[in-house]
Amino acid sequence: MTIGKGKRPRDPNQLAKWIVDQSTSDHPVQEEAQPQAPPVSPESLSQYMATIGRKGGQIGGKRRLKTMTREQRRKVAVKAAKARWKKSKSE
C-alpha cells in the first residue's frame, strides 16, 4: 500500500490501513538508513572539486555570453586584452 520508498499514502483510507498495518505488525518499522560516505583522501577530493569547477566554468561562460549585450561583451574583451598585453610586457 505504500508509495515509493516507504512514503505514507496520501489517501486517508489507505493511510489509515497503513498505520494499522504498521502498528500491528510483528517487526518494527525500519527507518531508511543514511548511506555512509567512504573516507575520502584530500588528493581525490581536490581532484573531484577541480573537475566539477571546470564543468561549471564551461557552462557559466557560455550562458554568461548569451545574456550579455554587445557592449558588455566588448568591455570584457578589452579588459582581457589589456591584461594579456600587460602580462607579456612585464615578462
N, C-alpha and C positions, 0 to 999 in steps of 0.2 A: 503494500500500500504506500510505501514511502516513495518519494520522488527524488531522483538523482542520488547523491551520495549521503543518504541519511537525513535529508531535509524533511521538515514536517509538512504534511499535506496542507493545502490552503482551504479545501472544502471542509466546513465544520463537521460534517458527519464522518468523513474519512479521518479527520484529526481526532475526533472522539474515539474511534475504533483504534487508531494508532496509539493513543495514550493508554487505553485499556490493555492493548496487546503488550505494550512496554511494561506496564505496572504488574501484569500477571505472569509475565514470562519468568522462567527459572534462572536464566542468565541475565546479568546486569547489562544495561545499555553501554556499549563501547563508544567512547568518545573518539573522534578522529585524532590520531597521534600526529603531532607536528614532526615532519621529517627533520632529522638532524643533519646539518651540513657537515661534510667531512672537513677535517682540518686543512687549511689552505696555506701554502707557503707564501711568503711575501713576494717571491720572484714570479710565481704563477699568477698571483693576484695582480701584480703590477702589469704583467703582460696582458691579462684579460682586460684590465681597465684601459690600457692603451689601445687595444683593438676596438673596444666599444667607443672610445673617444674619437678615433679616426672615422668610424662609421657615422657617428653623429655629426662630425665636422663636414663630411662629404654631403650629407643630406642637408645640413643647415646652410651651407654656402649656396647651393643650388636654389633652395627655397628663398633665401635672402635676395638673390639676384632677381628672382621673379617678382618680388614685392617692391623692389626699389625703382624709383623713377630714373630716367636717363641722366638727369643732373646729379642725383645721388651716386649713381654708378661711376660717373665721371670724376667726382670728388674723391671717391675711394681709390680709383685707378691712379689719379695724380699723386695722392698721398703715398701709395705703394711704390710708384716710380721714383719719387723723391727719396724714399727710404732705401731703395735699391742703389741709386746712384751715390747717395751719401755713404753707404757701406763700402762700395767699391773704391771710392776716393781715399778713404781712411786706411785701406789695406795696403 
